[in-house]
Amino acid sequence: MPSEAQALKWDQIAWKAKRISIIDSSKTEHHANRGIRLVPLLPDLERELLLLLAEAKPKEENVFPGLRNDSKLRTSLEKLITKAVVKQWPKLWQNLRASGCTDFARNLPSHVAAAICGHTEQIAKEHYWQVSDADLDSVIKQQEQTRSSKPQQALAKHRTEVKTPGKSHILRGNDDKQMDDIGLEPTTPTMSTWCSNQLS
């Protein structure tokens, strides 16, 4: 900010493809093709841009025509923060960018997240990616879930499969025994004949 916002034009937004072409950035204008990069048109951003488009004057090229090189964006942002009754944070624009970059990095491969934001992974690591309280809480939650699943994994490992001719019997823990009428040992022809003669 503010260079990319000042330069953004309506024809850089591909509504159907849900992409925005970021060009003419002062940071990347020395690159081939002036550092053009594609960023996703996220649903929240798309909604706000459609509202701006509905209010735009006919034949207006710039998405933010009110932004000029002398625009005092920090002052405007401070007024909005005060109006919203939110505590002001340090480095207003840089930390907003850092939060966005960190959100991308949580859900995307690091090289993709960096490319969307227009910097290298090394720059992201040094200046943008953050660790929040929510990140630390998620680590605790993950550990708790792992610990609670260990007894179930141990029980599953304890289950033993015993195969007998024509049947498969599963021995489980003491709380869930399964055994058929013949017991643990397989029947033998001699025993079966003896039992039949005795009963008859």
C-alpha positions, 0 to 999 in steps of 0.5 A, spaced: 500 500 500 498 504 496 501 503 490 498 497 488 491 499 490 492 506 486 494 502 480 488 497 480 484 498 474 477 494 473 480 491 467 485 487 471 479 483 474 477 477 471 470 476 474 469 469 471 476 466 472 476 469 479 483 472 478 486 479 479 492 481 475 497 486 480 501 490 475 505 496 475 507 495 482 513 500 484 516 494 488 516 489 481 516 494 475 523 492 474 521 485 473 520 482 466 512 484 464 513 489 470 512 484 475 505 482 473 502 476 478 495 473 479 492 473 486 485 469 487 479 473 487 477 471 494 469 471 496 469 477 501 474 481 496 469 480 490 463 482 494 466 489 496 469 490 489 462 488 486 459 494 491 464 499 488 463 497 481 456 498 482 457 505 485 463 507 479 462 512 475 461 510 467 467 509 464 471 510 470 478 505 469 481 505 476 478 501 482 479 506 487 479 513 483 480 517 490 487 514 491 492 519 489 499 519 491 498 524 496 492 520 499 493 520 507 491 512 507 494 511 514 490 517 517 484 515 514 485 508 517 486 511 523 479 514 523 476 508 521 479 504 527 477 509 532 470 509 529 470 501 530 472 502 537 478 498 536 485 498 539 490 501 534 495 496 533 503 498 531 505 498 523 498 499 521 499 497 514 505 492 514 501 488 520 495 488 516 499 485 510 503 480 515 496 477 517 493 476 510 500 473 508 500 468 515 493 466 513 495 464 506 501 460 509 497 456 514 492 453 508 497 453 502 504 451 500 509 456 502 511 458 495 504 459 493 502 463 499 509 467 498 507 468 490 500 471 492 503 476 496 508 478 491 514 476 495 519 470 496 519 465 502 525 468 505 522 475 505 515 472 508 519 468 514 523 475 516 518 480 515 511 477 515 509 470 517 507 470 524 505 466 530 499 467 534 495 465 540 491 461 536 496 457 533 499 455 540 492 453 542 491 449 536 498 445 538 495 444 545 489 441 542 492 437 537 496 434 543 490 433 547 487 429 541 493 425 540 493 423 547 486 421 547 486 416 541 492 412 544 488 408 549 484 406 543 490 405 538 493 400 544 486 396 544 486 395 537 493 393 537 491 388 542 486 384 538 488 378 536 486 374 530 485 366 531 484 362 525 481 355 525 479 351 519 473 354 516 472 359 521 476 365 524 475 367 531 477 374 534 479 374 541 478 381 544 479 384 551 476 382 557 470 387 556 468 384 549 470 376 548 467 372 542 468 365 543 464 359 539 461 353 542 467 349 541 472 353 545 479 355 543 482 348 540 479 346 533 475 339 533 479 333 531 475 327 527 477 322 533 473 327 538 467 328 534 466 320 533 467 319 540 462 324 542 457 322 537 458 314 539 457 316 547 451 321 545 447 315 541 
